[in-house]
Each structure stands twice: as C-alpha cells, then as structure tokens.
C-alpha cells in the first residue's frame, strides 16, 4: 500500500529530503520506493508512493536522488 511523503513527528512535508528513490512496476502500476529524512526532526522514513500521486517537483527530486 502506498503512503504519502510526510513526517509524522512534525506533521508536515516542509522539511523532507529524499535520500533514495527506486522506480518499479507493481501489479501494472508505476510505483516509487523511496527513503527520506525530515531535516527538522531527523526522522527517517521509507515506503512506496504511487507514481500517479507524485507531483512534477517530487519526481524531479526523486530522479536527483537516484
């Protein structure tokens, strides 16, 4: 199941730094498996994001992280 890119500790996506992004196809749908850090509180996350749920700016940041 895909989740939004979000810091649960800060309750925001304002300070997100994408560390790593890997694209793959799952059940016919494009998905991103991403690892990211909140630079405000230093929380680390990693999970799947649906390609359809990403913005152009987010995709650019994920491509830069690859």
N, C-alpha and C positions, 0 to 999 in steps of 0.2 A: 504494500500500500504506500502511495506517495504522500509526502508531508510537505508543508510549506517551509521555506527557508526563514527561520525565525529563532530568536533567542528566548527561551522560556524564562530564564532568570531575569533578563531586562525587560521582557515583554515588548520587544522591538526587533526590527531588521535593520536599524540605522547603522549599527557598527559591525556588520557582517563582513568578514574577509574570507573569500573562498580559497581554500588551500589546495584542493584537488577535485577534478571533475572527470568522470568517465562516462561516455555515452554508450548505451546498449539498447537493443530492441528486446522487449519482453512482451510476449503474447500479442505480437503485432503492433505494439505501441512503442514509440520512442521514449526512452527514459534517460535521465541523468542520475548517476550515483555520485553524490557529492560529499565532501568533507569540508567543514567550515568552522571558523572560530569567531566568537564575538570579541572584538578588541576592547570593549568596555569592561566586561567582567571576566574575560578569559575562559568562558565556557566553550567546549568543543562539541560538535555535532557531526553526524554522518548518517545520511539516509538517501532515499530515492525521491526524485522530483520528476513529474511527468513533463515531457518536452512541451506539450500543449499549454502547460501552466506557467511557462517561463516568459519573461519579457526580453526584448532585444538587448537591453543593458545587462541583464543577468546572463544571457547566452554569451555575450562578449566577455564578461568576467570569467565564466566557466572555461571558455576557449583559451583565455590567457593563462589559466591555472593548469591546463593540460600539459 
